[in-house]
Amino acid sequence: MSRRNCVNEWSGSIQSPNYPSSYDPNANCSWTIQIPLDKYLANVNITDFHLETNYDFLFRYDCSSSDSSLIASLTGQQSGRIFSSSSNSMHLVFSSDSDSNWQGFSLNFTSVYSPLLDEPTTPSCGNNSACNGGKYIATLSGSGAYVSSSGYPSYYDNNLSCTWLVYSESQVKTNNLHVVLAANGDYLMFFDGPSQDFMILKIYTRYYDSASTFYSTGNYMFVQIVTGDSRSDNGFYFYACTYVNSTSLTAYSGSNYFTSPN
Ligand SMILES: [Ca+2]
């Protein structure tokens, strides 16, 4: 069977054919999620996902057709995963082979406003930083990205609100976080998603220095430093890199198990 679907909604759900009964063999179905306005992301929660491992797949593309770049190939059991699009559209393709049909999948998606979907701006006040309404977007590849307050370890400015959006094709992981903030109401926050609308991962208000790491649940981590009108200190730095949970994600290898439906 072959089927194409367009979902032009603010929120909704998508199920594999026949769900929760088993899907058909040789299925080839696609969905385009299009959030009605720019600057919104589709945030997808996989509520149930059981596909035959390495034979049946849900392919995730970053834009509105399978001509776009393939982000991930999901197979096996993936329930509980969360991921986001990097724009207001996302394309999904479900493909099954000729036998062993499992239960399939059910996904919910919602819209999330992300003002940082504007084009990245040139950092206005130092390396990897953007302040007072600006933004810095780091897309992780290779060895990752160094993120710091402006001019670290030189003292940061007063009255800052600086933000960083870190994107990875898998999850975002922090390394070697070092924080030195003045005791003046200054704070550093990490959010588990593409904006401040998401759950707070960490808040730091003074000193912190550790080799311990933490992760985003999905593809984005949003970072914000806010400083008051007096006193200052060194600021912060960390190294952001891509984290792949190898027990639940089959990375796309560009090999021969996928045929485009188009
Ligand atoms: Ca199968």
Residues whose N, C-alpha, C, O or C-beta is under 5 A from the ligand:
A	BS01	CA	E52 Y55 D56 S96 D97 D99 S100 N101
